[in-house]
Amino acid sequence: MIKQDLHVYTRTFGEVVKFNLADGSILDTGADGKPLKGIFDNAYFLQEIGDMDLDNTQPRLTCVEADIAKVKKEDSAEINGVKYDVTKDPQPDGTGMAVVILSKYGKL
């Protein structure tokens, strides 16, 4: 079995992230002791509501699962100076990575 350092992926393509946890603490360091990074994606999608089509976005962050073990729904994240609410607990993908679903801060 080959063990790969998942941080290589986030360090290469990621953005620096700071989580403000509901208990008042800040999470800005990964499990490897370096600044926390995640792959930020804010893809557009078409949302249908009845006969109406709306363009919308779904911001999300892909991180090393061990880095965000303390992150929960209702925490917040700051990425590139923009603040987001965490709308769901992180969703592990089975590879050691996890996706954090976000929304613009205050839009829950």
C-alpha positions as CSV (number, residue, x, y, z in Angstrom):
1,M,0.0,0.0,0.0
2,I,1.3,3.4,-1.0
3,K,0.8,6.2,1.6
4,Q,0.5,9.6,-0.1
5,D,0.8,12.9,1.7
6,L,-2.6,14.5,1.0
7,H,-1.2,17.9,2.0
8,V,0.7,18.0,-1.3
9,Y,-2.6,18.5,-3.1
10,T,-3.9,21.2,-0.8
11,R,-0.5,23.0,-0.5
12,T,-0.2,23.1,-4.3
13,F,-3.8,24.1,-5.3
14,G,-5.3,25.4,-2.0
15,E,-6.2,28.7,-0.4
16,V,-5.3,29.6,3.2
17,V,-8.3,29.0,5.4
18,K,-9.2,30.2,8.9
19,F,-12.2,28.6,10.7
20,N,-13.9,30.4,13.6
21,L,-15.4,27.5,15.6
22,A,-18.6,27.9,17.6
23,D,-16.7,27.4,20.9
24,G,-14.8,30.7,20.2
25,S,-11.6,29.0,19.1
26,I,-9.8,29.5,15.8
27,L,-8.6,26.7,13.6
28,D,-5.9,27.9,11.1
29,T,-3.3,25.2,11.3
30,G,-3.4,21.8,9.7
31,A,-2.6,18.4,11.3
32,D,0.9,18.8,9.9
33,G,1.5,22.1,11.9
34,K,1.5,24.3,8.8
35,P,-1.1,26.9,7.8
36,L,-4.5,25.3,7.0
37,K,-5.2,25.2,3.3
38,G,-8.2,23.9,1.3
39,I,-9.3,23.8,-2.4
40,F,-12.0,26.4,-2.7
41,D,-14.7,26.0,-5.4
42,N,-17.7,28.3,-6.0
43,A,-19.3,26.6,-9.0
44,Y,-22.4,28.0,-10.6
45,F,-25.4,25.8,-11.1
46,L,-28.9,26.3,-12.4
47,Q,-31.6,25.9,-9.8
48,E,-35.2,25.3,-10.9
49,I,-38.0,26.6,-8.7
50,G,-41.3,25.8,-10.3
51,D,-41.3,27.4,-13.8
52,M,-38.4,29.7,-12.8
53,D,-34.7,29.1,-13.4
54,L,-32.2,30.8,-11.1
55,D,-28.4,30.9,-11.4
56,N,-26.9,30.2,-8.0
57,T,-23.5,29.2,-6.5
58,Q,-22.5,26.6,-4.1
59,P,-19.3,27.5,-2.4
60,R,-17.4,24.5,-0.9
61,L,-14.0,23.7,0.4
62,T,-12.0,20.4,0.0
63,C,-9.5,19.8,2.8
64,V,-7.5,17.0,4.4
65,E,-10.0,15.3,6.7
66,A,-7.6,15.2,9.7
67,D,-7.2,19.0,9.4
68,I,-10.8,19.8,9.9
69,A,-11.8,17.2,12.4
70,K,-13.1,19.9,14.8
71,V,-15.2,21.8,12.2
72,K,-19.0,21.5,12.5
73,K,-22.1,23.0,11.0
74,E,-22.6,26.6,12.2
75,D,-18.9,27.4,12.4
76,S,-17.6,30.0,9.9
77,A,-14.6,30.0,7.5
78,E,-12.6,32.9,6.1
79,I,-11.1,32.4,2.6
80,N,-9.4,35.2,0.7
81,G,-10.8,37.8,3.0
82,V,-14.4,36.6,2.5
83,K,-16.4,35.0,5.3
84,Y,-18.6,32.0,4.9
85,D,-20.9,29.9,7.1
86,V,-20.4,26.2,7.4
87,T,-23.8,24.8,6.4
88,K,-23.2,21.1,7.1
89,D,-20.7,19.0,9.0
90,P,-17.7,18.1,6.8
91,Q,-18.4,15.2,4.4
92,P,-15.5,12.7,4.2
93,D,-15.1,11.2,0.7
94,G,-13.3,8.0,1.8
95,T,-9.9,9.0,0.5
96,G,-8.7,11.1,3.5
97,M,-10.2,14.3,2.1
98,A,-13.5,15.9,3.2
99,V,-15.8,18.6,1.6
100,V,-17.1,21.5,3.6
101,I,-20.3,23.0,2.2
102,L,-20.4,26.8,2.7
103,S,-22.8,29.7,2.2
104,K,-22.1,33.4,2.2
105,Y,-21.8,34.6,5.7
106,G,-25.2,35.6,7.2
107,K,-27.2,34.0,4.4
108,L,-28.2,30.8,6.3
